[in-house]
Amino acid sequence: DGLKVHDGGAVISNTNLTVLRVVHENRDNDNGTVLTAETSSPFSTEIDLFRAIVNSGDDDEDVIFQISAEPHTYVNMGGMDVTGGLTVVSGGLNVTAGGATVHAGKFEVSAGDSSLQDTIIHGSITASSGTMTVAGVESTASVTVAFGSITASSGTLTVAGFFSTAAISCASSVDADDITIYGSITA
């Protein structure tokens, strides 16, 4: 019932483009797993279940993708394109370099607080609840706070074409040009 290699492992070498191809050819019985990588060892950083390597055999071989037994998946080079969305169930999203760009749709934090720094917005920012802390934001459209307030705890809050349906409170003074208020200004 198939090939079994118990000790010593196996090396498949071929000069053709496809070295190993695993195919499931049973359209009437779509169950089971086409390819499984498993270990009897416990979680470990010393074991990789899968590696994709270029320049193999050279001193400067590059591991471009790996799945370790930590468990952890690494995309070490080249980036990743996702079609169909990306869901982060736990651990959050951490961007350490290059920033994050949303080309379509919207960026939404549905629970918790948001903290943005040096942000350029070409659409709108909406904080429906919670707290949104923004440092150095530039908006070419609208900033909407559905519930709560916009606060400049220090420095100056400058808004062109400001619209408010509630009260505007200032600790010292208000310099208002083209401001529409359906509440009151308290300075």
Buried (B, 14 or more C-beta within 10 A) or exposed (E): EEEEEEEEEEEEEEEEEEEEEEEEEEEEEEEEEEEEEEEEEEEEEEEBBEBBEEEEEEEEEEBBBBBBBEEEEBEEEEEEEEEEEEEEEEEEEEEEEEEEEEEEEEBEBEEEEBEBEEBEBEBEBBBEEEEBEBEEBEBEEEBEBEEEEBEEEEEEEEEEEBEBEEEBEEEEEEEBEEBEBEEEEEE
